[in-house]
Amino acid sequence: MNVTHGLRRALQINRHGPATVFGDRRRTWEQIGDRVARLAAAFRALGVERGDRVAVLMLNSDRYLELYLATAWAGAVIVPLNIRWSALENEDALRDCRARLLVVDSAFAAVGATLAGAIGNLTPIFADDTDTPAGMENYEALIARSSPVPDAMSKGEELAGIFYTGGTTGRSKGVMLSHRNLMANALNALGEGLFPASSIYLHAAPMFHLANGGAMYSLLLSGGSNVIIQNFTPEGVMAAIQNERITDILLVPTMIQMLVDHPAVPSYDLSTLRNITYGASPISEAMLDRTHAVFPNVRLTQAYGMTELSPIATVLHWNEHIGDGRAKGRHRGAGRATLGCEVRIVDADDKPVARGAVGEIVVRGDVVMMGYWERPEETRKAVIDGWMHTGDGGYMDDDGFVYVVDRVKDMIISGGENVYSVEVENAIAKHPAVAQCAVIGIPSAQWGEQVHAVVVTKSGAALTEDELIAFCKTLIAGYKCPRSADISENPLPLSGAGKILKRELRRPFWEAQARQVG
């Protein structure tokens, strides 16, 4: 199986069925199939060969879904770029993967032109309904002038996409996922009852992110309908649910909070919604209660995983959030291994630990990535004997439920986005007033965790919190920048080996509550 399998199936059994809805634009699977085959032909005419990389920097749209399919149809590799990254960060990713095409919309036309000018052998394509900027190919014109080509019929082991994640060494890593990886995850999700053919699914989470991508690939197999809004807003989600009779959606807990706490909830008919899948972090009991109050007939399901796992490793089903499951505390867990995955908890020597003992969560199955793009050493450290080492600490109970308790890696999840502390520390350290720094995650009612910096200034140097945050914003994406900082000349606590004791820095913030990580 490959990424285009579902489209070929839909063209055979449901060609007149609804495929995509974006604003007033509605297309059937037959229309999508024709456009995908023509766009793949256009890519080839622009010099894209099998295995070449096609990068996308866009807000959500129906064209984004077409790009996932057309890139695979052409035998190429899609590279969805993070819309929240700075231009420098995306330039680094483009250079790293040596992309052949860059597709942008009006929101990123200016940065796209700059990137294309800075990087040689990169053709920009404009995929929006406004006037095409000078020097860019027009997406619709490419489709109109191209004749459909047959599917490249990529093999399962071929590379399908490179998905960049935050880098613990200060640079992002490209996670290589094959057609088999993505289809295995899609089938696992369908086997767990997620995103069936009857779904009318709302793409509200960003389409560059593999959390939403995991749902999308399942829908491409099942033939469900895809309703797409440009970006997440509570009002936009509620309007789409009401107007398009949405049944299924994937959100991070921060989005769920913004939705259920919105004062306009009573003004909308949200009765068709039946499933909310969430990930990136657990949901608090208070938020669980508020969600059930607003959506009494909706089933909440947690999917735990990571990009390197295509992305789902475990599923916590809706019934574990209520009744007997909740009484047993299972709503605080991450669920059990999904159908095609094996999960273990191991010690520092990779030996399985006893049930209930804390160790590192490792996962094996067809969903485990091919590796990190052109980083063999980091791949060898992450995947050992077929087991992906997640970097998350946790334990497994006697019934196979996994509970995530902390991160082995120094990673912060803020509003559903992964922030690696080393990357932020590298940015802070470039400020001329900084002698030493450490970055930690501290509790945030809005974001789950927020990025907090502890900075030691050079003797006699002056630095304010606002100055530090503004400086960081020139180097890294805004969501990675500190939202707060403690700045002084006091030394940081160190271990006997000279390592900064981050647990000592975290303790005052977390000792009054259980740390919520996922």
C-alpha positions as CSV (number, residue, x, y, z in Angstrom):
1,M,0.0,0.0,0.0
2,N,1.0,3.6,-0.5
3,V,-0.3,7.1,0.2
4,T,-2.4,7.3,-3.0
5,H,-4.1,3.9,-2.4
6,G,-7.1,5.5,-0.7
7,L,-7.6,8.0,-3.6
8,R,-7.5,5.2,-6.1
9,R,-10.1,3.3,-4.0
10,A,-12.3,6.4,-3.7
11,L,-12.2,6.9,-7.4
12,Q,-13.4,3.3,-7.9
13,I,-16.2,3.1,-5.3
14,N,-17.1,6.7,-4.4
15,R,-16.1,9.0,-7.2
16,H,-19.1,11.3,-6.9
17,G,-18.9,11.4,-3.1
18,P,-17.9,14.6,-1.2
19,A,-14.1,14.8,-0.7
20,T,-13.3,18.3,0.4
21,V,-15.0,21.5,1.6
22,F,-13.2,24.7,1.9
23,G,-15.3,27.8,2.3
24,D,-17.7,27.8,-0.6
25,R,-15.6,25.4,-2.6
26,R,-16.7,21.8,-2.7
27,R,-15.1,19.0,-4.7
28,T,-15.9,15.3,-5.2
29,W,-13.3,12.5,-5.2
30,E,-13.5,12.5,-9.0
31,Q,-12.6,16.1,-9.2
32,I,-9.8,15.7,-6.6
33,G,-8.4,12.7,-8.6
34,D,-8.3,14.7,-11.8
35,R,-6.6,17.7,-10.2
36,V,-4.0,15.5,-8.4
37,A,-3.1,13.7,-11.6
38,R,-2.7,17.0,-13.4
39,L,-0.7,18.6,-10.6
40,A,1.7,15.6,-10.5
41,A,2.2,16.1,-14.2
42,A,3.0,19.8,-13.7
43,F,5.6,18.9,-11.0
44,R,7.3,16.6,-13.4
45,A,7.3,19.3,-16.1
46,L,9.0,21.6,-13.6
47,G,11.8,19.0,-13.2
48,V,10.7,17.0,-10.2
49,E,12.0,13.5,-10.4
50,R,11.2,10.4,-8.2
51,G,12.4,11.1,-4.7
52,D,12.7,14.8,-5.1
53,R,11.4,17.0,-2.3
54,V,8.3,19.3,-2.6
55,A,8.1,21.7,0.4
56,V,4.8,23.4,1.5
57,L,4.5,26.6,3.6
58,M,0.8,27.3,3.8
59,L,-2.2,27.7,6.1
60,N,-4.8,25.0,5.9
61,S,-6.7,24.7,2.6
62,D,-8.2,22.1,0.3
63,R,-5.1,22.6,-1.9
64,Y,-2.9,21.4,1.0
65,L,-4.7,18.0,0.9
66,E,-4.2,17.9,-2.9
67,L,-0.5,18.6,-2.4
68,Y,-0.1,15.6,-0.1
69,L,-1.7,13.4,-2.7
70,A,-0.1,15.0,-5.9
71,T,3.4,14.8,-4.4
72,A,2.9,11.1,-3.8
73,W,1.2,10.6,-7.2
74,A,4.4,12.1,-8.8
75,G,6.6,9.8,-6.8
76,A,8.1,12.7,-4.9
77,V,8.5,13.5,-1.2
78,I,6.4,16.1,0.7
79,V,8.1,18.4,3.2
80,P,5.4,20.3,5.2
81,L,7.1,23.3,6.8
82,N,6.1,24.8,10.1
83,I,4.0,27.9,9.7
84,R,5.1,29.1,13.1
85,W,8.8,28.9,12.4
86,S,10.9,32.0,11.5
87,A,12.2,32.4,7.9
88,L,15.7,31.4,9.0
89,E,14.4,28.1,10.6
90,N,12.5,27.2,7.4
91,E,15.4,28.2,5.2
92,D,17.6,25.8,7.2
93,A,15.0,23.0,6.6
94,L,14.8,23.8,2.9
95,R,18.6,23.7,2.5
96,D,18.8,20.5,4.6
97,C,16.4,18.5,2.5
98,R,17.4,20.3,-0.8
99,A,13.8,20.9,-1.8
100,R,13.0,21.3,-5.5
101,L,9.7,23.1,-5.2
102,L,8.2,25.4,-2.6
103,V,4.5,25.9,-2.5
104,V,3.2,29.0,-0.6
105,D,-0.1,30.8,-0.2
106,S,-0.8,34.6,0.3
107,A,0.1,34.4,4.0
108,F,3.6,33.3,3.1
109,A,4.1,34.7,-0.4
110,A,6.7,37.3,0.8
111,V,8.7,34.9,2.9
112,G,8.5,32.4,0.0
113,A,9.9,34.9,-2.4
114,T,12.8,35.6,0.0
115,L,13.5,31.9,0.5
116,A,13.4,31.2,-3.2
117,G,15.8,34.1,-3.8
118,A,18.2,32.9,-1.1
119,I,18.2,29.2,-2.1
120,G,19.3,28.1,-5.6
121,N,17.4,25.6,-7.7
122,L,14.1,26.2,-5.8
123,T,11.0,26.9,-7.8
124,P,8.2,28.8,-5.9
125,I,4.5,28.0,-6.6
126,F,1.7,30.3,-5.5
127,A,-1.4,28.4,-4.4
128,D,-4.1,31.0,-3.6
129,D,-6.9,32.9,-5.2
130,T,-5.3,36.3,-5.2
131,D,-2.9,37.7,-7.8
132,T,0.3,35.6,-8.3
133,P,3.5,37.4,-7.2
134,A,6.1,38.0,-9.9
135,G,8.5,35.2,-10.4
136,M,6.1,32.4,-9.1
137,E,4.3,29.7,-10.9
138,N,0.5,29.7,-10.4
139,Y,-1.0,26.6,-8.9
140,E,-4.3,26.6,-10.9
141,A,-2.5,27.5,-14.1
142,L,-0.2,24.5,-13.7
143,I,-3.2,22.2,-13.3
144,A,-5.1,23.8,-16.2
145,R,-2.2,23.3,-18.7
146,S,-1.2,19.8,-17.7
147,S,-2.7,16.5,-18.8
148,P,-3.2,13.8,-16.2
149,V,-0.4,11.3,-15.6
150,P,-0.7,7.8,-14.1
151,D,0.1,7.2,-10.5
152,A,3.8,6.6,-9.8
153,M,2.8,3.7,-7.6
154,S,5.4,4.2,-5.0
155,K,6.5,1.1,-3.1
156,G,5.8,0.8,0.6
157,E,9.5,1.2,1.5
158,E,9.9,4.4,-0.4
159,L,10.2,7.7,1.3
160,A,6.9,9.6,1.4
161,G,7.5,12.6,3.6
162,I,10.1,14.5,5.7
163,F,8.6,16.0,8.8
164,Y,10.8,18.4,10.7
165,T,10.8,18.4,14.5
166,G,12.6,20.6,17.0
167,G,16.2,19.6,17.4
168,T,17.8,18.9,20.8
169,T,21.1,20.0,19.4
170,G,19.7,23.4,18.3
171,R,18.8,22.3,14.7
172,S,15.7,20.7,13.5
173,K,15.7,17.0,12.4
174,G,13.9,15.7,9.4
175,V,11.9,12.6,10.3
176,M,11.7,10.3,7.3
177,L,8.4,8.4,7.0
178,S,7.8,5.9,4.3
179,H,4.6,5.0,2.5
180,R,4.4,1.9,4.7
181,N,4.9,3.9,7.9
182,L,2.0,6.3,7.1
183,M,-0.4,3.6,5.9
184,A,0.4,1.4,8.8
185,N,-0.6,4.2,11.2
186,A,-3.7,5.0,9.1
187,L,-4.8,1.3,9.3
188,N,-4.0,1.2,13.0
189,A,-6.2,4.2,13.7
190,L,-9.1,2.8,11.5
191,G,-8.8,-0.5,13.4
192,E,-9.2,1.4,16.7
193,G,-12.4,3.0,15.4
194,L,-11.0,6.4,14.6
195,F,-12.0,8.4,11.4
196,P,-14.3,5.8,9.6
197,A,-15.9,6.3,6.2
198,S,-18.9,7.9,7.9
199,S,-16.8,10.8,9.3
200,I,-17.2,14.4,8.3
201,Y,-13.9,15.5,9.7
202,L,-12.9,19.1,10.4
203,H,-9.2,20.0,9.7
204,A,-8.8,22.7,12.3
205,A,-5.4,21.7,13.6
206,P,-2.5,22.8,11.3
207,M,-2.2,20.6,8.3
208,F,1.6,20.7,8.3
209,H,1.5,18.9,11.7
210,L,1.5,15.1,11.6
211,A,-1.1,14.9,14.4
212,N,-3.6,16.2,11.9
213,G,-1.8,14.3,9.1
214,G,-2.4,11.0,10.9
215,A,-6.1,11.7,10.8
216,M,-5.9,12.8,7.2
217,Y,-4.2,9.7,6.0
218,S,-6.8,7.5,7.7
219,L,-9.6,9.5,6.0
220,L,-7.9,9.1,2.7
221,L,-8.1,5.4,3.2
222,S,-11.7,5.3,4.6
223,G,-13.1,7.8,2.1
224,G,-14.5,10.1,4.8
225,S,-15.2,13.8,4.0
226,N,-12.7,16.5,4.7
227,V,-13.9,20.0,5.8
228,I,-11.1,22.4,6.1
229,I,-10.8,25.8,7.8
230,Q,-7.8,28.0,7.3
231,N,-6.7,28.0,10.9
232,F,-8.1,27.3,14.4
233,T,-10.4,29.8,16.0
234,P,-13.2,28.8,18.4
235,E,-15.7,30.7,16.3
236,G,-14.5,29.2,13.1
237,V,-14.7,25.6,14.5
238,M,-18.2,26.2,15.9
239,A,-19.4,27.7,12.7
240,A,-18.0,24.8,10.7
241,I,-19.6,22.2,13.0
242,Q,-23.0,23.9,12.7
243,N,-22.8,24.6,8.9
244,E,-21.2,21.4,7.7
245,R,-22.6,18.9,10.3
246,I,-19.1,17.9,11.5
247,T,-18.8,14.6,13.3
248,D,-15.1,14.3,14.0
249,I,-12.3,16.6,14.9
250,L,-8.7,16.4,16.3
251,L,-7.6,19.1,18.7
252,V,-4.9,19.6,21.3
253,P,-6.1,20.3,24.9
254,T,-5.4,24.0,24.6
255,M,-7.7,24.2,21.7
256,I,-10.4,22.2,23.5
257,Q,-10.1,24.7,26.4
258,M,-10.5,27.7,24.1
259,L,-13.5,26.0,22.5
260,V,-15.5,24.9,25.5
261,D,-14.9,28.0,27.5
262,H,-16.0,30.3,24.6
263,P,-19.0,32.4,25.6
264,A,-20.6,31.9,22.1
265,V,-21.0,28.1,22.6
266,P,-24.8,28.3,23.3
267,S,-25.3,30.3,20.1
268,Y,-24.3,27.4,17.9
269,D,-25.8,24.0,17.1
270,L,-23.0,21.6,17.8
271,S,-25.1,18.5,18.2
272,T,-23.6,16.6,15.2
273,L,-20.2,16.4,16.8
274,R,-19.6,12.8,18.1
275,N,-15.8,12.4,18.4
276,I,-13.0,14.6,19.7
277,T,-9.5,13.0,19.3
278,Y,-6.8,14.8,21.3
279,G,-3.1,14.5,21.7
280,A,0.2,16.3,22.6
281,S,-0.7,16.3,26.3
282,P,-3.2,14.8,28.7
283,I,-6.4,16.6,29.5
284,S,-6.9,17.8,33.1
285,E,-9.9,16.5,35.1
286,A,-11.4,20.0,35.3
287,M,-11.2,20.4,31.5
288,L,-12.6,16.9,31.0
289,D,-15.6,17.8,33.1
290,R,-16.1,21.1,31.2
291,T,-15.8,19.4,27.9
292,H,-18.4,16.7,28.8
293,A,-20.7,19.5,30.0
294,V,-20.5,21.3,26.7
295,F,-20.5,18.2,24.6
296,P,-22.4,15.6,26.6
297,N,-22.8,13.2,23.7
298,V,-19.2,13.5,22.4
299,R,-16.6,10.8,22.9
300,L,-13.1,11.9,23.8
301,T,-10.1,9.7,22.7
302,Q,-6.5,10.4,23.4
303,A,-3.8,9.4,20.9
304,Y,-0.2,9.4,22.3
305,G,2.8,9.2,20.1
306,M,5.4,11.3,18.2
307,T,6.3,12.2,14.7
308,E,8.9,9.4,14.6
309,L,6.0,6.9,15.1
310,S,3.9,8.2,12.2
311,P,2.6,9.3,14.8
312,I,0.4,7.1,17.1
313,A,1.7,4.6,19.6
314,T,-1.1,4.2,22.1
315,V,-4.8,5.0,22.3
316,L,-6.9,5.9,25.3
317,H,-10.5,5.2,24.3
318,W,-13.5,7.3,25.2
319,N,-14.9,4.8,27.7
320,E,-11.7,5.1,29.8
321,H,-12.5,8.8,30.3
322,I,-15.7,8.1,32.2
323,G,-17.3,5.6,34.6
324,D,-15.2,2.7,35.7
325,G,-12.2,3.7,33.6
326,R,-12.1,7.1,35.2
327,A,-12.6,5.6,38.7
328,K,-9.5,3.6,38.1
329,G,-7.6,6.7,37.1
330,R,-7.1,5.6,33.5
331,H,-8.1,9.0,32.1
332,R,-4.8,10.2,33.4
333,G,-2.9,7.7,31.2
334,A,-2.1,7.5,27.6
335,G,-3.9,4.3,26.8
336,R,-2.7,1.0,25.5
337,A,-0.6,0.0,22.5
338,T,-2.5,0.5,19.3
339,L,-3.1,-2.5,17.0
340,G,0.1,-2.5,15.0
341,C,2.4,-1.4,17.8
342,E,4.3,-3.0,20.7
343,V,5.2,-0.9,23.7
344,R,7.7,-1.6,26.4
345,I,9.1,0.3,29.4
346,V,12.9,-0.2,29.6
347,D,15.7,0.8,31.9
348,A,19.0,2.5,31.0
349,D,20.3,-0.8,29.6
350,D,17.3,-1.3,27.4
351,K,16.0,-4.1,29.7
352,P,12.2,-4.3,30.3
353,V,11.2,-3.2,33.8
354,A,8.5,-4.6,36.0
355,R,4.9,-3.5,35.7
356,G,4.5,-0.3,37.6
357,A,8.2,0.6,37.5
358,V,9.2,3.9,35.7
359,G,11.5,3.7,32.7
360,E,11.7,4.9,29.1
361,I,8.8,4.2,26.8
362,V,9.9,2.4,23.6
363,V,7.8,1.4,20.6
364,R,8.2,-1.2,17.8
365,G,6.1,-1.7,14.7
366,D,5.7,-0.7,11.0
367,V,5.1,2.8,12.2
368,V,8.7,3.4,13.3
369,M,10.4,6.0,11.1
370,M,13.0,5.2,8.4
371,G,15.3,7.5,10.3
372,Y,16.4,11.1,10.5
373,W,17.3,12.7,7.2
374,E,21.0,12.4,6.6
375,R,21.7,11.9,10.4
376,P,22.7,8.3,10.7
377,E,24.3,8.7,14.2
378,E,21.2,10.3,15.7
379,T,19.1,7.6,14.0
380,R,21.2,4.8,15.6
381,K,20.7,6.4,19.0
382,A,16.9,6.7,18.6
383,V,16.1,3.3,17.0
384,I,17.8,0.3,18.6
385,D,16.9,-3.2,17.4
386,G,13.8,-1.8,15.8
387,W,12.6,0.0,19.0
388,M,12.0,3.7,18.8
389,H,13.1,5.4,22.0
390,T,10.6,8.1,22.7
391,G,12.5,10.0,25.3
392,D,9.4,9.9,27.5
393,G,9.5,8.3,31.0
394,G,6.5,6.3,32.1
395,Y,5.2,3.1,33.5
396,M,2.7,0.4,32.4
397,D,0.1,-1.1,34.7
398,D,-1.0,-4.8,34.9
399,D,-3.6,-4.2,32.2
400,G,-1.2,-2.7,29.7
401,F,-2.2,0.9,30.2
402,V,0.8,3.3,29.8
403,Y,1.2,6.4,32.0
404,V,3.6,9.1,31.0
405,V,5.2,10.7,34.0
406,D,8.1,12.9,32.7
407,R,10.4,13.4,29.8
408,V,13.8,11.9,29.5
409,K,14.5,14.5,26.9
410,D,14.4,18.1,28.0
411,M,11.3,19.0,26.0
412,I,8.5,21.4,26.8
413,I,5.0,21.0,25.3
414,S,3.4,24.4,25.2
415,G,0.0,24.7,23.5
416,G,0.6,21.4,21.8
417,E,3.9,22.4,20.3
418,N,7.2,20.7,21.2
419,V,9.9,23.1,22.4
420,Y,13.4,21.7,23.0
421,S,15.1,23.6,25.8
422,V,18.6,23.3,24.2
423,E,17.4,25.1,21.1
424,V,16.0,28.0,23.2
425,E,19.2,28.0,25.4
426,N,21.3,28.3,22.2
427,A,19.4,31.4,21.2
428,I,19.6,33.0,24.7
429,A,23.3,32.3,24.9
430,K,23.9,34.5,21.9
431,H,22.9,37.6,23.8
432,P,26.1,39.5,24.9
433,A,24.8,40.0,28.4
434,V,24.2,36.3,29.1
435,A,26.8,34.3,31.0
436,Q,24.8,31.2,31.7
437,C,21.2,30.0,31.1
438,A,18.7,27.2,31.5
439,V,15.3,26.8,30.0
440,I,12.5,24.8,31.7
441,G,8.8,24.3,31.4
442,I,6.6,25.8,34.1
443,P,2.8,25.4,34.7
444,S,0.5,27.5,32.5
445,A,-3.3,27.6,32.8
446,Q,-3.5,28.6,29.1
447,W,-0.7,26.6,27.5
448,G,-0.3,23.6,29.8
449,E,3.4,24.5,30.0
450,Q,5.2,27.7,29.2
451,V,8.8,28.3,28.4
452,H,10.7,29.9,31.3
453,A,14.3,31.0,31.2
454,V,16.7,31.3,34.2
455,V,19.5,33.5,33.2
456,V,22.8,34.5,34.8
457,T,24.1,37.8,33.5
458,K,27.8,38.7,33.0
459,S,29.2,40.8,35.8
460,G,28.0,44.4,35.5
461,A,25.7,43.6,32.5
462,A,22.1,44.7,32.4
463,L,19.3,42.7,30.8
464,T,15.5,42.9,31.2
465,E,12.9,40.2,30.6
466,D,11.4,42.1,27.7
467,E,14.8,42.6,26.1
468,L,15.6,38.9,26.4
469,I,12.2,37.8,24.8
470,A,12.6,40.4,22.0
471,F,16.1,39.2,21.3
472,C,15.0,35.5,21.1
473,K,12.2,36.4,18.7
474,T,14.9,37.5,16.1
475,L,16.4,34.0,16.1
476,I,13.6,31.4,16.8
477,A,9.9,31.1,16.4
478,G,7.7,33.0,18.8
479,Y,6.2,30.0,20.4
480,K,9.6,28.7,21.4
481,C,10.7,32.0,23.0
482,P,10.5,32.4,26.8
483,R,7.3,33.9,28.1
484,S,8.9,34.6,31.5
485,A,12.4,34.8,32.9
486,D,14.4,35.0,36.1
487,I,17.4,37.2,35.5
488,S,20.2,37.7,38.1
489,E,23.9,37.3,38.8
490,N,23.2,34.3,41.1
491,P,24.9,31.1,39.9
492,L,22.8,28.2,38.7
493,P,22.6,24.9,40.8
494,L,25.1,22.4,39.5
495,S,25.7,18.7,40.0
496,G,29.0,17.2,41.0
497,A,29.8,16.7,37.4
498,G,29.1,20.3,36.6
499,K,25.7,19.8,35.0
500,I,22.9,22.3,35.7
501,L,20.3,20.7,38.0
502,K,17.1,21.6,36.2
503,R,15.1,19.6,38.6
504,E,16.1,22.1,41.3
505,L,15.0,25.0,39.0
506,R,11.6,23.3,38.3
507,R,10.8,22.3,41.9
508,P,9.3,25.6,43.1
509,F,6.9,25.7,40.2
510,W,5.8,22.1,40.1
511,E,5.9,20.9,43.7
512,A,2.3,22.0,44.4
513,Q,0.8,20.0,41.5
514,A,1.3,16.8,39.4
515,R,3.2,17.6,36.3
516,Q,1.0,17.1,33.2
517,V,3.1,15.8,30.4
518,G,2.3,13.7,27.3
